[in-house]
């Protein structure tokens, strides 16, 4: 009787280990989506992409500021009651913002004074 219980317990432990390993290796089912874009490497006030598309849920936007840009930049996401920004970073660094998005269209832009108005903006379409 004790032998059967030990075998059953070993089977359950093995199933738990397999589940944990698969969640760690995939980043878990709730890890969300990462969208990447880059500020202009030439110092022009624009992003590498004007439109990003994703599914609803947790979305992380990562903006790379190339070493050659010569300017500070950041990333901000607004729309549907959301207004969240990443930190302002110098050349060679990344600004990141994570938001929970529902279906619809959102705006991303650089909140550094004058950058949005000069063209550093785009849309995120959530399906």
N, C-alpha and C positions, 0 to 999 in steps of 0.2 A: 504494500500500500504506500509506504514511504517512497519507494522507487518511482511509482507512477506520479506522485506529487512533484518529486524533483524533476522528472522529465517534463511535466507540464509547466513548471516554473521556468525551466531552462528554455522551453519553447517561447514563452511569453517574453522573457528577457531578450532573446534573440530578435523577436519581432520589434521590440522597443528600440533596440540598438540599430536595426535596419532603418526604422522610421527616423530616428534622430540623425543618422548619417545622411539620409536622403534630404532632409530638411536643411541641414547645414550645407550640403553641396549645391543645392538649388537656390539657396537664399530664402527659403520658405515661400509659401504661397502668397503671403501678404507683403512681400518686400517691395512691390510696386514697379514702376517703370522709370528709367533714366533717359532723359533727353539731353543731347549734347549740342552745343554750338560754340562759336568762337568769335571774339571781337576781331576786327580787321587787324592783320599784322602790320599794315602800312601806316596805321594811325588814323585812317579814315573813320568817321563816326558811323559805322555800320556793323551788323552781325553777318556771319557766314550764311545764315538762313533767315528767311522772313516768315516762314510758316513751319510749324511743328504739328504733328498729328499723333494722338495717343488714345488709349482707352481710358475710361473713367477710373478713378481710384487714386492711390498715392502716386504722385509724380514728382520726381526730382529733376530740376533743370540745372545742368552744370555748364557754366560759361567759362571758357578758357580765355585768359588775357595773355596773348603771345608776348614773349620777351621783347619783340621788336615793335610793339604798339606804341611805346613811349607815353602812354596815358593810363590813368586809373579808370577802372570800370567796375560795374556791379550788375546784378540781374534782379529784376522785380517782376512779379506776376500779379495781375489784377483782373477783376471781373467777377460777377455773380456773388458779390459780398466778400471776395477775397482780396487782400492787399498785403503781400508779403515779399520782403526783399532779402537778398543775400548781402554779405558784407562787401564793401568796396575794397578792391584789391589792385595792387600795382602790377606792372608787367611781369610775366612769368608765373602768375598765380591763377587760382580758380575761385569763382564766386558761385555758391550753391544755394538753391532755395528748394524746399520740399513743401508741397501743398496737396490737399485732397481735392480733386477736381471732379465735378459732375459733368454730364453731357452739356455741351455748349461751346462757345468761343471765348477765349481769354486773351489778354494782351500781355506780352512780355516786353521789357524795355530796360535800358540802362538809366538808373535814377540819378546819375552824376549830372550836376547842373548843365543844362543845354544839350546833353547828348540825345535824349529822346526827341527833342524838337529838331535836331539835326539829322535824324533818320535811324537812330539805334532803337528800333522797335520792330515787333512782329506779332503774329498771332499763334495761339495754341488752339487747335481744333480737337475737341474731345468727343469721341463717338460712343 
